[in-house]
């Protein structure tokens, strides 16, 4: 479902808050369209969604992307690969040595000329 919504929004520039677009995505992934329409027309999951929103807002998340690691560490915003490597190393208790020609973070990456 997530991929169908991404495709609709980023690939087809559709408004994913539009009910018809949502139902197209539901149909595309083979979910029950009638049940999905009932959910969209009701407040069936509103309390659960609002509670989740409040939980993450209280944790300091106000935008996307936001990453919560082990339920404790928040990394906000899109970050460069090197920033991720440093933060993950710090969180794991490791230290990164001086820059190396091919670190683990570079694995699988093609050298640039």
Buried (B, 14 or more C-beta within 10 A) or exposed (E): EEEBBEBBBEEEEBEBEEEEBBBBBBEBEEBEEEEBBEBEEEEEEEEEEEEEEEEBEEEEBEEEEBBBEEEEEEBBEEBEEEEEBBBBBEEEEEEBEEEEEEBEBBEEEEEEE
